[in-house]
Amino acid sequence: LGIGVQSFDYVQAEFGGWFENEDEWHLVKAQDDYCCSVESCGTKDHLQGMAVLVARGKCDFATKAENLMESNATMMVLANTNDTAFRMGAEPEYRGRKINMVAIMIPDEAGKKLESAILKKNAPIISLQRDERMKNETAAMNTCTANNTLCQS
């Protein structure tokens, strides 16, 4: 995931919706970094149609995504606590089938750079791109670019 001509790696969750290449979202930060309750994510007006940056920890991935869906967000960008990203799951598995928003994980450093971009510019625009050479997406790292120049990888 990235902003500008820079790019960051991401991994899409096992649960959630899919995106089309070149889809774009405005990126905002959750009111509380962890988004473990609907109220802590932010107001529905503020999150309507947005990609929301959240931190890993304090509650499970599916809870964060469900809370963001309830808050009218359309994408969850979860920053990991280290320099890796992996495919998030939901337990039990059927729980994940109810989540229809796009959900991705990014490494910690990418999360810090995106947070910095959010602080510099109100709701920068991001766009995801899937590596079309990878027919099977499981556990694959993908590259995402965005049309803003606020972050560097």
PyMOL commands that set and color helices and strands:
alter all, ss='L'
color gray80, all
select helices_A, chain A and resi 38-41+44-47+61-70+93-96+108-120
alter helices_A, ss='H'
color red, helices_A
select strands_A, chain A and resi 7-12+24-29+51-55+75-79+102-106+125-128+142-145
alter strands_A, ss='S'
color yellow, strands_A
deselect
rebuild
show_as cartoon
